[in-house]
Amino acid sequence: MNYQVPSAPLEYEQVIQKSRFITHIQRAEDKTQAKAFIESIKAQYPDARHHCWAYIAGHPTATTAIGFSDDGEPQGTAGKPILNVLQHKHVGEIALVVVRYFGGIKLGAGGLVRAYSSSASLAMDKLELQMLTACKTFTMNFSYDLENKLKHLLESMHIDIQQSEYTEQITYTFDVPITDIQDLDDKLIQISAGKLRLLSPVQQ
C-alpha cells in the first residue's frame, strides 16, 4: 500500500506563554534512525527543559514501529498528543521532536496538550511529503538480442535495473511499482513477440 513520507527535514518554532516550542521533523525508515534523530536534537539543544517526541518508523498504521516520550512533562501531555497528530496525518517513516524552553509560566495539563499538539500539527502542515510506492522485485532471464529493447522499455517507465548478469543469457533484477506491473507485462509481450514475461517476484 502506498503512503506518504517526509521528503525533507523541517524546523518550526512558536512561542506560547513565553515558552519556546521548537519542532523538528525528519524521515525515519526504522526505529534506529528515529532514535538517532531524537538524540541528535537533544545534542543540538542541550540546555532545553524538555525534548518530547514521537515516531512512526514504518507504515502509518503500524503498531510495532511507534514510540513516544513526555521527557519530564506530566504523563500524557506531550508524547502521546504528538503521536496522535502523526497518526491523524497518515504519514509514515517519520520522527518528530518538540524542544521546549520553559518561559516561566506554567501551562497546566490541558495547556501542555494543546501546545504540543499545535506545535506538531502546524509543523506537519508545512512539511513537504513524497509518495512512497510499494514495489515488487522481479528477475528476468533473456537472450542478448532482446537487451536493447528491454533496456529502452525499462528506462521509458523509469524503472532502474538493480543488478545485471551476463552469462549464456542476460539476467536483470529490478523493482517494479505494484501499480505498473500489469502495464509492464503487457509491453514486454509487445516488444518481444511474447518471449518476455515477468517472472514470479523474488521473495524478500
PyMOL commands that place a pseudoatom at each C-alpha (Angstrom):
pseudoatom trace, name=CA, resn=MET, resi=1, chain=A, elem=C, hetatm=0, pos=[0.000, 0.000, 0.000]
pseudoatom trace, name=CA, resn=ASN, resi=2, chain=A, elem=C, hetatm=0, pos=[1.310, 3.439, -0.921]
pseudoatom trace, name=CA, resn=TYR, resi=3, chain=A, elem=C, hetatm=0, pos=[1.782, 6.065, 1.747]
pseudoatom trace, name=CA, resn=GLN, resi=4, chain=A, elem=C, hetatm=0, pos=[3.426, 9.447, 2.231]
pseudoatom trace, name=CA, resn=VAL, resi=5, chain=A, elem=C, hetatm=0, pos=[6.772, 10.075, 3.928]
pseudoatom trace, name=CA, resn=PRO, resi=6, chain=A, elem=C, hetatm=0, pos=[8.748, 13.290, 4.632]
pseudoatom trace, name=CA, resn=SER, resi=7, chain=A, elem=C, hetatm=0, pos=[10.770, 14.409, 1.619]
pseudoatom trace, name=CA, resn=ALA, resi=8, chain=A, elem=C, hetatm=0, pos=[12.880, 16.955, 3.514]
pseudoatom trace, name=CA, resn=PRO, resi=9, chain=A, elem=C, hetatm=0, pos=[13.642, 17.832, 7.158]
pseudoatom trace, name=CA, resn=LEU, resi=10, chain=A, elem=C, hetatm=0, pos=[11.637, 20.637, 8.726]
pseudoatom trace, name=CA, resn=GLU, resi=11, chain=A, elem=C, hetatm=0, pos=[12.062, 23.064, 11.627]
pseudoatom trace, name=CA, resn=TYR, resi=12, chain=A, elem=C, hetatm=0, pos=[9.180, 25.129, 13.014]
pseudoatom trace, name=CA, resn=GLU, resi=13, chain=A, elem=C, hetatm=0, pos=[9.002, 27.370, 16.097]
pseudoatom trace, name=CA, resn=GLN, resi=14, chain=A, elem=C, hetatm=0, pos=[6.205, 29.027, 18.042]
pseudoatom trace, name=CA, resn=VAL, resi=15, chain=A, elem=C, hetatm=0, pos=[6.072, 30.861, 21.395]
pseudoatom trace, name=CA, resn=ILE, resi=16, chain=A, elem=C, hetatm=0, pos=[3.259, 30.100, 23.842]
pseudoatom trace, name=CA, resn=GLN, resi=17, chain=A, elem=C, hetatm=0, pos=[3.076, 31.941, 27.190]
pseudoatom trace, name=CA, resn=LYS, resi=18, chain=A, elem=C, hetatm=0, pos=[6.781, 32.841, 26.886]
pseudoatom trace, name=CA, resn=SER, resi=19, chain=A, elem=C, hetatm=0, pos=[7.815, 29.200, 26.347]
pseudoatom trace, name=CA, resn=ARG, resi=20, chain=A, elem=C, hetatm=0, pos=[9.582, 28.405, 23.060]
pseudoatom trace, name=CA, resn=PHE, resi=21, chain=A, elem=C, hetatm=0, pos=[8.405, 25.264, 21.276]
pseudoatom trace, name=CA, resn=ILE, resi=22, chain=A, elem=C, hetatm=0, pos=[10.796, 24.238, 18.500]
pseudoatom trace, name=CA, resn=THR, resi=23, chain=A, elem=C, hetatm=0, pos=[9.609, 21.367, 16.315]
pseudoatom trace, name=CA, resn=HIS, resi=24, chain=A, elem=C, hetatm=0, pos=[11.960, 19.231, 14.214]
pseudoatom trace, name=CA, resn=ILE, resi=25, chain=A, elem=C, hetatm=0, pos=[10.762, 16.581, 11.772]
pseudoatom trace, name=CA, resn=GLN, resi=26, chain=A, elem=C, hetatm=0, pos=[12.787, 14.102, 9.760]
pseudoatom trace, name=CA, resn=ARG, resi=27, chain=A, elem=C, hetatm=0, pos=[12.201, 10.883, 7.868]
pseudoatom trace, name=CA, resn=ALA, resi=28, chain=A, elem=C, hetatm=0, pos=[12.983, 7.714, 9.839]
pseudoatom trace, name=CA, resn=GLU, resi=29, chain=A, elem=C, hetatm=0, pos=[12.784, 4.436, 7.925]
pseudoatom trace, name=CA, resn=ASP, resi=30, chain=A, elem=C, hetatm=0, pos=[13.246, 2.360, 11.078]
pseudoatom trace, name=CA, resn=LYS, resi=31, chain=A, elem=C, hetatm=0, pos=[13.479, 2.682, 14.861]
pseudoatom trace, name=CA, resn=THR, resi=32, chain=A, elem=C, hetatm=0, pos=[17.270, 3.010, 14.759]
pseudoatom trace, name=CA, resn=GLN, resi=33, chain=A, elem=C, hetatm=0, pos=[17.063, 6.084, 12.522]
pseudoatom trace, name=CA, resn=ALA, resi=34, chain=A, elem=C, hetatm=0, pos=[14.266, 7.549, 14.656]
pseudoatom trace, name=CA, resn=LYS, resi=35, chain=A, elem=C, hetatm=0, pos=[16.232, 7.195, 17.886]
pseudoatom trace, name=CA, resn=ALA, resi=36, chain=A, elem=C, hetatm=0, pos=[19.398, 8.577, 16.301]
pseudoatom trace, name=CA, resn=PHE, resi=37, chain=A, elem=C, hetatm=0, pos=[17.462, 11.638, 15.119]
pseudoatom trace, name=CA, resn=ILE, resi=38, chain=A, elem=C, hetatm=0, pos=[15.996, 12.194, 18.600]
pseudoatom trace, name=CA, resn=GLU, resi=39, chain=A, elem=C, hetatm=0, pos=[19.457, 12.001, 20.165]
pseudoatom trace, name=CA, resn=SER, resi=40, chain=A, elem=C, hetatm=0, pos=[20.824, 14.472, 17.597]
pseudoatom trace, name=CA, resn=ILE, resi=41, chain=A, elem=C, hetatm=0, pos=[18.135, 17.013, 18.520]
pseudoatom trace, name=CA, resn=LYS, resi=42, chain=A, elem=C, hetatm=0, pos=[18.883, 16.559, 22.227]
pseudoatom trace, name=CA, resn=ALA, resi=43, chain=A, elem=C, hetatm=0, pos=[22.543, 17.251, 21.478]
pseudoatom trace, name=CA, resn=GLN, resi=44, chain=A, elem=C, hetatm=0, pos=[21.587, 20.325, 19.424]
pseudoatom trace, name=CA, resn=TYR, resi=45, chain=A, elem=C, hetatm=0, pos=[19.571, 21.799, 22.326]
pseudoatom trace, name=CA, resn=PRO, resi=46, chain=A, elem=C, hetatm=0, pos=[21.373, 20.550, 25.463]
pseudoatom trace, name=CA, resn=ASP, resi=47, chain=A, elem=C, hetatm=0, pos=[20.068, 23.418, 27.643]
pseudoatom trace, name=CA, resn=ALA, resi=48, chain=A, elem=C, hetatm=0, pos=[16.361, 22.938, 26.795]
pseudoatom trace, name=CA, resn=ARG, resi=49, chain=A, elem=C, hetatm=0, pos=[13.967, 21.887, 29.575]
pseudoatom trace, name=CA, resn=HIS, resi=50, chain=A, elem=C, hetatm=0, pos=[12.240, 19.152, 27.566]
pseudoatom trace, name=CA, resn=HIS, resi=51, chain=A, elem=C, hetatm=0, pos=[12.747, 17.175, 24.350]
pseudoatom trace, name=CA, resn=CYS, resi=52, chain=A, elem=C, hetatm=0, pos=[9.388, 15.489, 23.744]
pseudoatom trace, name=CA, resn=TRP, resi=53, chain=A, elem=C, hetatm=0, pos=[8.983, 13.191, 20.776]
pseudoatom trace, name=CA, resn=ALA, resi=54, chain=A, elem=C, hetatm=0, pos=[7.069, 10.581, 18.836]
pseudoatom trace, name=CA, resn=TYR, resi=55, chain=A, elem=C, hetatm=0, pos=[7.783, 8.482, 15.775]
pseudoatom trace, name=CA, resn=ILE, resi=56, chain=A, elem=C, hetatm=0, pos=[6.155, 6.057, 13.360]
pseudoatom trace, name=CA, resn=ALA, resi=57, chain=A, elem=C, hetatm=0, pos=[9.109, 4.205, 11.856]
pseudoatom trace, name=CA, resn=GLY, resi=58, chain=A, elem=C, hetatm=0, pos=[7.171, 2.320, 9.196]
pseudoatom trace, name=CA, resn=HIS, resi=59, chain=A, elem=C, hetatm=0, pos=[3.710, 2.216, 7.662]
pseudoatom trace, name=CA, resn=PRO, resi=60, chain=A, elem=C, hetatm=0, pos=[1.347, 4.918, 9.048]
pseudoatom trace, name=CA, resn=THR, resi=61, chain=A, elem=C, hetatm=0, pos=[-0.884, 2.272, 10.653]
pseudoatom trace, name=CA, resn=ALA, resi=62, chain=A, elem=C, hetatm=0, pos=[1.986, 0.231, 12.103]
pseudoatom trace, name=CA, resn=THR, resi=63, chain=A, elem=C, hetatm=0, pos=[1.597, -0.576, 15.777]
pseudoatom trace, name=CA, resn=THR, resi=64, chain=A, elem=C, hetatm=0, pos=[5.012, -2.161, 16.382]
pseudoatom trace, name=CA, resn=ALA, resi=65, chain=A, elem=C, hetatm=0, pos=[7.075, 0.684, 14.886]
pseudoatom trace, name=CA, resn=ILE, resi=66, chain=A, elem=C, hetatm=0, pos=[5.869, 3.522, 17.101]
pseudoatom trace, name=CA, resn=GLY, resi=67, chain=A, elem=C, hetatm=0, pos=[7.332, 5.265, 20.143]
pseudoatom trace, name=CA, resn=PHE, resi=68, chain=A, elem=C, hetatm=0, pos=[6.778, 8.430, 22.165]
pseudoatom trace, name=CA, resn=SER, resi=69, chain=A, elem=C, hetatm=0, pos=[8.051, 10.238, 25.264]
pseudoatom trace, name=CA, resn=ASP, resi=70, chain=A, elem=C, hetatm=0, pos=[6.911, 13.073, 27.528]
pseudoatom trace, name=CA, resn=ASP, resi=71, chain=A, elem=C, hetatm=0, pos=[10.539, 13.640, 28.634]
pseudoatom trace, name=CA, resn=GLY, resi=72, chain=A, elem=C, hetatm=0, pos=[9.677, 15.039, 32.046]
pseudoatom trace, name=CA, resn=GLU, resi=73, chain=A, elem=C, hetatm=0, pos=[6.407, 16.743, 31.170]
pseudoatom trace, name=CA, resn=PRO, resi=74, chain=A, elem=C, hetatm=0, pos=[3.318, 15.446, 33.065]
pseudoatom trace, name=CA, resn=GLN, resi=75, chain=A, elem=C, hetatm=0, pos=[2.354, 11.998, 31.763]
pseudoatom trace, name=CA, resn=GLY, resi=76, chain=A, elem=C, hetatm=0, pos=[0.205, 12.079, 28.644]
pseudoatom trace, name=CA, resn=THR, resi=77, chain=A, elem=C, hetatm=0, pos=[0.666, 15.792, 27.906]
pseudoatom trace, name=CA, resn=ALA, resi=78, chain=A, elem=C, hetatm=0, pos=[3.358, 15.679, 25.206]
pseudoatom trace, name=CA, resn=GLY, resi=79, chain=A, elem=C, hetatm=0, pos=[4.456, 12.408, 23.596]
pseudoatom trace, name=CA, resn=LYS, resi=80, chain=A, elem=C, hetatm=0, pos=[1.012, 10.900, 23.065]
pseudoatom trace, name=CA, resn=PRO, resi=81, chain=A, elem=C, hetatm=0, pos=[-0.515, 14.138, 21.684]
pseudoatom trace, name=CA, resn=ILE, resi=82, chain=A, elem=C, hetatm=0, pos=[2.388, 14.358, 19.213]
pseudoatom trace, name=CA, resn=LEU, resi=83, chain=A, elem=C, hetatm=0, pos=[1.859, 10.724, 18.192]
pseudoatom trace, name=CA, resn=ASN, resi=84, chain=A, elem=C, hetatm=0, pos=[-1.869, 11.360, 17.757]
pseudoatom trace, name=CA, resn=VAL, resi=85, chain=A, elem=C, hetatm=0, pos=[-1.062, 14.148, 15.282]
pseudoatom trace, name=CA, resn=LEU, resi=86, chain=A, elem=C, hetatm=0, pos=[1.265, 11.879, 13.292]
pseudoatom trace, name=CA, resn=GLN, resi=87, chain=A, elem=C, hetatm=0, pos=[-1.321, 9.113, 13.142]
pseudoatom trace, name=CA, resn=HIS, resi=88, chain=A, elem=C, hetatm=0, pos=[-4.076, 11.528, 12.142]
pseudoatom trace, name=CA, resn=LYS, resi=89, chain=A, elem=C, hetatm=0, pos=[-1.954, 12.904, 9.268]
pseudoatom trace, name=CA, resn=HIS, resi=90, chain=A, elem=C, hetatm=0, pos=[-1.401, 9.342, 7.968]
pseudoatom trace, name=CA, resn=VAL, resi=91, chain=A, elem=C, hetatm=0, pos=[2.310, 9.855, 7.274]
pseudoatom trace, name=CA, resn=GLY, resi=92, chain=A, elem=C, hetatm=0, pos=[4.820, 7.032, 7.698]
pseudoatom trace, name=CA, resn=GLU, resi=93, chain=A, elem=C, hetatm=0, pos=[8.560, 6.741, 8.365]
pseudoatom trace, name=CA, resn=ILE, resi=94, chain=A, elem=C, hetatm=0, pos=[8.547, 9.929, 10.403]
pseudoatom trace, name=CA, resn=ALA, resi=95, chain=A, elem=C, hetatm=0, pos=[10.103, 11.188, 13.635]
pseudoatom trace, name=CA, resn=LEU, resi=96, chain=A, elem=C, hetatm=0, pos=[9.073, 14.439, 15.327]
pseudoatom trace, name=CA, resn=VAL, resi=97, chain=A, elem=C, hetatm=0, pos=[10.718, 16.166, 18.294]
pseudoatom trace, name=CA, resn=VAL, resi=98, chain=A, elem=C, hetatm=0, pos=[9.343, 19.232, 20.089]
pseudoatom trace, name=CA, resn=VAL, resi=99, chain=A, elem=C, hetatm=0, pos=[12.005, 21.073, 22.089]
pseudoatom trace, name=CA, resn=ARG, resi=100, chain=A, elem=C, hetatm=0, pos=[10.689, 23.283, 24.893]
pseudoatom trace, name=CA, resn=TYR, resi=101, chain=A, elem=C, hetatm=0, pos=[12.465, 26.181, 26.539]
pseudoatom trace, name=CA, resn=PHE, resi=102, chain=A, elem=C, hetatm=0, pos=[10.406, 26.978, 29.645]
pseudoatom trace, name=CA, resn=GLY, resi=103, chain=A, elem=C, hetatm=0, pos=[9.387, 30.642, 29.842]
pseudoatom trace, name=CA, resn=GLY, resi=104, chain=A, elem=C, hetatm=0, pos=[8.376, 30.767, 33.493]
pseudoatom trace, name=CA, resn=ILE, resi=105, chain=A, elem=C, hetatm=0, pos=[4.617, 30.411, 33.079]
pseudoatom trace, name=CA, resn=LYS, resi=106, chain=A, elem=C, hetatm=0, pos=[3.075, 27.013, 33.806]
pseudoatom trace, name=CA, resn=LEU, resi=107, chain=A, elem=C, hetatm=0, pos=[0.554, 25.950, 31.184]
pseudoatom trace, name=CA, resn=GLY, resi=108, chain=A, elem=C, hetatm=0, pos=[-1.259, 23.214, 33.080]
pseudoatom trace, name=CA, resn=ALA, resi=109, chain=A, elem=C, hetatm=0, pos=[-2.014, 19.758, 31.667]
pseudoatom trace, name=CA, resn=GLY, resi=110, chain=A, elem=C, hetatm=0, pos=[-4.597, 20.973, 29.161]
pseudoatom trace, name=CA, resn=GLY, resi=111, chain=A, elem=C, hetatm=0, pos=[-2.389, 23.827, 28.046]
pseudoatom trace, name=CA, resn=LEU, resi=112, chain=A, elem=C, hetatm=0, pos=[0.537, 21.473, 27.503]
pseudoatom trace, name=CA, resn=VAL, resi=113, chain=A, elem=C, hetatm=0, pos=[-1.540, 19.078, 25.415]
pseudoatom trace, name=CA, resn=ARG, resi=114, chain=A, elem=C, hetatm=0, pos=[-2.693, 21.971, 23.248]
pseudoatom trace, name=CA, resn=ALA, resi=115, chain=A, elem=C, hetatm=0, pos=[0.815, 23.411, 22.963]
pseudoatom trace, name=CA, resn=TYR, resi=116, chain=A, elem=C, hetatm=0, pos=[2.461, 20.152, 21.907]
pseudoatom trace, name=CA, resn=SER, resi=117, chain=A, elem=C, hetatm=0, pos=[-0.433, 19.171, 19.637]
pseudoatom trace, name=CA, resn=SER, resi=118, chain=A, elem=C, hetatm=0, pos=[-0.401, 22.542, 17.863]
pseudoatom trace, name=CA, resn=SER, resi=119, chain=A, elem=C, hetatm=0, pos=[3.393, 22.539, 17.550]
pseudoatom trace, name=CA, resn=ALA, resi=120, chain=A, elem=C, hetatm=0, pos=[3.249, 19.132, 15.876]
pseudoatom trace, name=CA, resn=SER, resi=121, chain=A, elem=C, hetatm=0, pos=[0.184, 19.926, 13.761]
pseudoatom trace, name=CA, resn=LEU, resi=122, chain=A, elem=C, hetatm=0, pos=[1.387, 23.308, 12.475]
pseudoatom trace, name=CA, resn=ALA, resi=123, chain=A, elem=C, hetatm=0, pos=[4.771, 21.816, 11.577]
pseudoatom trace, name=CA, resn=MET, resi=124, chain=A, elem=C, hetatm=0, pos=[3.113, 18.884, 9.787]
pseudoatom trace, name=CA, resn=ASP, resi=125, chain=A, elem=C, hetatm=0, pos=[1.043, 21.325, 7.745]
pseudoatom trace, name=CA, resn=LYS, resi=126, chain=A, elem=C, hetatm=0, pos=[4.279, 22.840, 6.406]
pseudoatom trace, name=CA, resn=LEU, resi=127, chain=A, elem=C, hetatm=0, pos=[6.064, 19.515, 5.844]
pseudoatom trace, name=CA, resn=GLU, resi=128, chain=A, elem=C, hetatm=0, pos=[6.997, 18.519, 2.286]
pseudoatom trace, name=CA, resn=LEU, resi=129, chain=A, elem=C, hetatm=0, pos=[5.854, 14.983, 1.534]
pseudoatom trace, name=CA, resn=GLN, resi=130, chain=A, elem=C, hetatm=0, pos=[6.506, 12.384, -1.137]
pseudoatom trace, name=CA, resn=MET, resi=131, chain=A, elem=C, hetatm=0, pos=[4.578, 9.260, -2.003]
pseudoatom trace, name=CA, resn=LEU, resi=132, chain=A, elem=C, hetatm=0, pos=[6.344, 6.007, -1.151]
pseudoatom trace, name=CA, resn=THR, resi=133, chain=A, elem=C, hetatm=0, pos=[5.251, 3.488, -3.741]
pseudoatom trace, name=CA, resn=ALA, resi=134, chain=A, elem=C, hetatm=0, pos=[5.126, -0.202, -2.891]
pseudoatom trace, name=CA, resn=CYS, resi=135, chain=A, elem=C, hetatm=0, pos=[7.262, -2.284, -5.256]
pseudoatom trace, name=CA, resn=LYS, resi=136, chain=A, elem=C, hetatm=0, pos=[7.918, -5.911, -6.068]
pseudoatom trace, name=CA, resn=THR, resi=137, chain=A, elem=C, hetatm=0, pos=[11.280, -7.262, -7.150]
pseudoatom trace, name=CA, resn=PHE, resi=138, chain=A, elem=C, hetatm=0, pos=[11.498, -9.257, -10.377]
pseudoatom trace, name=CA, resn=THR, resi=139, chain=A, elem=C, hetatm=0, pos=[14.278, -11.260, -12.015]
pseudoatom trace, name=CA, resn=MET, resi=140, chain=A, elem=C, hetatm=0, pos=[14.210, -11.815, -15.776]
pseudoatom trace, name=CA, resn=ASN, resi=141, chain=A, elem=C, hetatm=0, pos=[16.371, -14.038, -17.992]
pseudoatom trace, name=CA, resn=PHE, resi=142, chain=A, elem=C, hetatm=0, pos=[16.527, -13.285, -21.718]
pseudoatom trace, name=CA, resn=SER, resi=143, chain=A, elem=C, hetatm=0, pos=[18.664, -13.594, -24.837]
pseudoatom trace, name=CA, resn=TYR, resi=144, chain=A, elem=C, hetatm=0, pos=[21.192, -10.965, -25.888]
pseudoatom trace, name=CA, resn=ASP, resi=145, chain=A, elem=C, hetatm=0, pos=[19.172, -9.865, -28.929]
pseudoatom trace, name=CA, resn=LEU, resi=146, chain=A, elem=C, hetatm=0, pos=[16.415, -8.525, -26.645]
pseudoatom trace, name=CA, resn=GLU, resi=147, chain=A, elem=C, hetatm=0, pos=[18.616, -6.432, -24.360]
pseudoatom trace, name=CA, resn=ASN, resi=148, chain=A, elem=C, hetatm=0, pos=[18.318, -3.083, -26.150]
pseudoatom trace, name=CA, resn=LYS, resi=149, chain=A, elem=C, hetatm=0, pos=[14.531, -3.333, -26.401]
pseudoatom trace, name=CA, resn=LEU, resi=150, chain=A, elem=C, hetatm=0, pos=[14.163, -4.298, -22.751]
pseudoatom trace, name=CA, resn=LYS, resi=151, chain=A, elem=C, hetatm=0, pos=[16.578, -1.650, -21.507]
pseudoatom trace, name=CA, resn=HIS, resi=152, chain=A, elem=C, hetatm=0, pos=[14.773, 1.031, -23.517]
pseudoatom trace, name=CA, resn=LEU, resi=153, chain=A, elem=C, hetatm=0, pos=[11.388, -0.074, -22.146]
pseudoatom trace, name=CA, resn=LEU, resi=154, chain=A, elem=C, hetatm=0, pos=[12.572, -0.022, -18.538]
pseudoatom trace, name=CA, resn=GLU, resi=155, chain=A, elem=C, hetatm=0, pos=[14.143, 3.413, -18.998]
pseudoatom trace, name=CA, resn=SER, resi=156, chain=A, elem=C, hetatm=0, pos=[10.923, 4.772, -20.533]
pseudoatom trace, name=CA, resn=MET, resi=157, chain=A, elem=C, hetatm=0, pos=[9.000, 3.587, -17.460]
pseudoatom trace, name=CA, resn=HIS, resi=158, chain=A, elem=C, hetatm=0, pos=[11.655, 4.977, -15.070]
pseudoatom trace, name=CA, resn=ILE, resi=159, chain=A, elem=C, hetatm=0, pos=[12.470, 1.521, -13.724]
pseudoatom trace, name=CA, resn=ASP, resi=160, chain=A, elem=C, hetatm=0, pos=[16.072, 1.137, -12.577]
pseudoatom trace, name=CA, resn=ILE, resi=161, chain=A, elem=C, hetatm=0, pos=[17.995, -2.095, -13.122]
pseudoatom trace, name=CA, resn=GLN, resi=162, chain=A, elem=C, hetatm=0, pos=[19.267, -3.143, -9.699]
pseudoatom trace, name=CA, resn=GLN, resi=163, chain=A, elem=C, hetatm=0, pos=[21.527, -5.933, -10.896]
pseudoatom trace, name=CA, resn=SER, resi=164, chain=A, elem=C, hetatm=0, pos=[22.632, -7.382, -14.244]
pseudoatom trace, name=CA, resn=GLU, resi=165, chain=A, elem=C, hetatm=0, pos=[24.492, -10.616, -15.021]
pseudoatom trace, name=CA, resn=TYR, resi=166, chain=A, elem=C, hetatm=0, pos=[25.888, -11.714, -18.390]
pseudoatom trace, name=CA, resn=THR, resi=167, chain=A, elem=C, hetatm=0, pos=[26.386, -15.456, -18.934]
pseudoatom trace, name=CA, resn=GLU, resi=168, chain=A, elem=C, hetatm=0, pos=[24.830, -17.609, -21.676]
pseudoatom trace, name=CA, resn=GLN, resi=169, chain=A, elem=C, hetatm=0, pos=[21.812, -15.355, -21.189]
pseudoatom trace, name=CA, resn=ILE, resi=170, chain=A, elem=C, hetatm=0, pos=[21.364, -11.955, -19.552]
pseudoatom trace, name=CA, resn=THR, resi=171, chain=A, elem=C, hetatm=0, pos=[19.718, -11.684, -16.150]
pseudoatom trace, name=CA, resn=TYR, resi=172, chain=A, elem=C, hetatm=0, pos=[18.198, -8.413, -14.922]
pseudoatom trace, name=CA, resn=THR, resi=173, chain=A, elem=C, hetatm=0, pos=[16.856, -7.763, -11.435]
pseudoatom trace, name=CA, resn=PHE, resi=174, chain=A, elem=C, hetatm=0, pos=[14.646, -4.714, -10.939]
pseudoatom trace, name=CA, resn=ASP, resi=175, chain=A, elem=C, hetatm=0, pos=[11.930, -3.257, -8.718]
pseudoatom trace, name=CA, resn=VAL, resi=176, chain=A, elem=C, hetatm=0, pos=[8.546, -2.516, -10.272]
pseudoatom trace, name=CA, resn=PRO, resi=177, chain=A, elem=C, hetatm=0, pos=[5.886, -0.336, -8.622]
pseudoatom trace, name=CA, resn=ILE, resi=178, chain=A, elem=C, hetatm=0, pos=[2.874, -2.537, -7.955]
pseudoatom trace, name=CA, resn=THR, resi=179, chain=A, elem=C, hetatm=0, pos=[0.679, -0.169, -9.952]
pseudoatom trace, name=CA, resn=ASP, resi=180, chain=A, elem=C, hetatm=0, pos=[2.894, -0.631, -13.061]
pseudoatom trace, name=CA, resn=ILE, resi=181, chain=A, elem=C, hetatm=0, pos=[3.257, -4.432, -13.085]
pseudoatom trace, name=CA, resn=GLN, resi=182, chain=A, elem=C, hetatm=0, pos=[0.381, -5.168, -15.458]
pseudoatom trace, name=CA, resn=ASP, resi=183, chain=A, elem=C, hetatm=0, pos=[1.372, -2.344, -17.817]
pseudoatom trace, name=CA, resn=LEU, resi=184, chain=A, elem=C, hetatm=0, pos=[4.991, -3.540, -17.948]
pseudoatom trace, name=CA, resn=ASP, resi=185, chain=A, elem=C, hetatm=0, pos=[3.912, -7.132, -18.534]
pseudoatom trace, name=CA, resn=ASP, resi=186, chain=A, elem=C, hetatm=0, pos=[1.726, -6.056, -21.475]
pseudoatom trace, name=CA, resn=LYS, resi=187, chain=A, elem=C, hetatm=0, pos=[4.538, -4.009, -23.034]
pseudoatom trace, name=CA, resn=LEU, resi=188, chain=A, elem=C, hetatm=0, pos=[7.061, -6.832, -22.568]
pseudoatom trace, name=CA, resn=ILE, resi=189, chain=A, elem=C, hetatm=0, pos=[4.835, -9.130, -24.613]
pseudoatom trace, name=CA, resn=GLN, resi=190, chain=A, elem=C, hetatm=0, pos=[4.548, -6.482, -27.339]
pseudoatom trace, name=CA, resn=ILE, resi=191, chain=A, elem=C, hetatm=0, pos=[8.278, -5.789, -27.735]
pseudoatom trace, name=CA, resn=SER, resi=192, chain=A, elem=C, hetatm=0, pos=[9.338, -9.443, -27.612]
pseudoatom trace, name=CA, resn=ALA, resi=193, chain=A, elem=C, hetatm=0, pos=[6.551, -11.212, -29.531]
pseudoatom trace, name=CA, resn=GLY, resi=194, chain=A, elem=C, hetatm=0, pos=[5.624, -12.985, -26.330]
pseudoatom trace, name=CA, resn=LYS, resi=195, chain=A, elem=C, hetatm=0, pos=[9.138, -14.153, -25.398]
pseudoatom trace, name=CA, resn=LEU, resi=196, chain=A, elem=C, hetatm=0, pos=[9.364, -11.870, -22.338]
pseudoatom trace, name=CA, resn=ARG, resi=197, chain=A, elem=C, hetatm=0, pos=[7.044, -12.059, -19.341]
pseudoatom trace, name=CA, resn=LEU, resi=198, chain=A, elem=C, hetatm=0, pos=[7.540, -11.003, -15.748]
pseudoatom trace, name=CA, resn=LEU, resi=199, chain=A, elem=C, hetatm=0, pos=[8.652, -13.904, -13.604]
pseudoatom trace, name=CA, resn=SER, resi=200, chain=A, elem=C, hetatm=0, pos=[7.463, -14.533, -10.078]
pseudoatom trace, name=CA, resn=PRO, resi=201, chain=A, elem=C, hetatm=0, pos=[8.522, -11.809, -7.625]
pseudoatom trace, name=CA, resn=VAL, resi=202, chain=A, elem=C, hetatm=0, pos=[11.712, -12.532, -5.724]
pseudoatom trace, name=CA, resn=GLN, resi=203, chain=A, elem=C, hetatm=0, pos=[10.964, -13.470, -2.128]
pseudoatom trace, name=CA, resn=GLN, resi=204, chain=A, elem=C, hetatm=0, pos=[12.067, -10.719, 0.214]
for i in range(1, 204): cmd.bond("trace and resi %d" % i, "trace and resi %d" % (i + 1))
show_as sticks, trace
zoom trace
